[in-house]
Amino acid sequence: MKKFNSYLFFFFLLTIAFVCQQNAFGQNKPLSAKDLYAAKVYTSLAEALEEPDKVYKLDIAYCSLSELPSEIVELKKLQVLYLSENKLTRLPKEIGELKNLQILQLDDNKLTTLPPEIGQLHYLQTLGLQKNKIKKLPPEIGNLINLQVLLLSENQLTALPVELTKLQCLQQLDVSFNQLTSFPAQAKWTTLDILMLANNKLTTLPNELFRLKGLEELYLDDNDLSAFPAGIWELPSLKVFSCANNQLSALPVQIGKLLNLTKLYVSKNKIPILPTEIGGLINLQILDCSYNFLSALPPEISRLQKLTDLNLKYNKLSALPIGFGKLTKLQTLGLKNNLFGVLPENFGKTQIY
């Protein structure tokens, strides 16, 4: 079931409406997303090599492979290759000969680097490299002109190559749980939807990053940010913003400009007050302000009519504002470890914890 769900997720990505320009390779032109979904999944390299012209999908994950057999280059039509949870320490340069490859999953191996030939995979749309030991990306990664999803969490990256900014089809970038201290200022990913930068060593972000007008989800948790990046308030499409466990001491009034925001996580910071402008977040459903220094809530919070989950635990609150009862859709309310004399036993149908 786990593998089946994985297939559904990745083939959904293949059918996304945005189509980037691709090059054809004669008779080996890739199958359409519909035909690829229906194609057989081979789970043995030996079996695949018996009929290489019929192989479009190969899943040899969980096989304890310490190296990728060179014979794999015989699978000229291969479009999907799963190599997750093996023991690979390197990729052979021959990987670049798999010209039709669209999905390459290499998560949970022992890779420390990628060969320059990775840049020859011009059809590649999804590249999964989570849970490896990669310290540096080759500049040739910028040649993956059709790449939509790049997953690099839980590696040992200290910087990203400027060539990464060439990926004009990129929709999701996950570089969380690395050791990044900076981010490329040249980023112009007009198609980027999701950016995950949590658990790094970032103290600031370039203003250029916030020209990504289509960005819908931004994760900056567990960094060393002492102030919100100024440009974040200029992201009109932002729906999810998570900046927990930093060194933030204020939530600026500009927060009210994020009218499409549905989820806001600012727990484990040093915020003493919420601005009245937070009442303008009319689409907000989840607000987590736990583990801060809040001593009061603005009455304007009662305008958040779509709010379903509000976490205020571990603050310095002693009362709730007038009009708080207008939050009729509230399902959960975290109030423990504040200065309330007695927590209310019930609040309509809201579960208090």
Secondary structure as GFF3:
##gff-version 3
##sequence-region A 1 353
A	DSSP	alpha_helix	2	14	.	.	.	ID=ss1
A	DSSP	three_ten_helix	26	28	.	.	.	ID=ss2
A	DSSP	alpha_helix	33	38	.	.	.	ID=ss3
A	DSSP	beta_strand	41	42	.	.	.	ID=ss4
A	DSSP	alpha_helix	45	50	.	.	.	ID=ss5
A	DSSP	three_ten_helix	52	54	.	.	.	ID=ss6
A	DSSP	beta_strand	57	59	.	.	.	ID=ss7
A	DSSP	three_ten_helix	70	74	.	.	.	ID=ss8
A	DSSP	beta_strand	80	82	.	.	.	ID=ss9
A	DSSP	three_ten_helix	93	97	.	.	.	ID=ss10
A	DSSP	beta_strand	103	105	.	.	.	ID=ss11
A	DSSP	three_ten_helix	116	120	.	.	.	ID=ss12
A	DSSP	beta_strand	126	128	.	.	.	ID=ss13
A	DSSP	three_ten_helix	139	143	.	.	.	ID=ss14
A	DSSP	beta_strand	149	151	.	.	.	ID=ss15
A	DSSP	three_ten_helix	162	166	.	.	.	ID=ss16
A	DSSP	beta_strand	172	174	.	.	.	ID=ss17
A	DSSP	beta_strand	194	196	.	.	.	ID=ss18
A	DSSP	three_ten_helix	207	211	.	.	.	ID=ss19
A	DSSP	beta_strand	217	219	.	.	.	ID=ss20
A	DSSP	three_ten_helix	230	234	.	.	.	ID=ss21
A	DSSP	beta_strand	240	242	.	.	.	ID=ss22
A	DSSP	three_ten_helix	253	257	.	.	.	ID=ss23
A	DSSP	beta_strand	263	265	.	.	.	ID=ss24
A	DSSP	three_ten_helix	276	280	.	.	.	ID=ss25
A	DSSP	beta_strand	286	288	.	.	.	ID=ss26
A	DSSP	three_ten_helix	299	303	.	.	.	ID=ss27
A	DSSP	beta_strand	309	311	.	.	.	ID=ss28
A	DSSP	three_ten_helix	324	326	.	.	.	ID=ss29
A	DSSP	beta_strand	332	334	.	.	.	ID=ss30
A	DSSP	beta_strand	351	352	.	.	.	ID=ss31
###
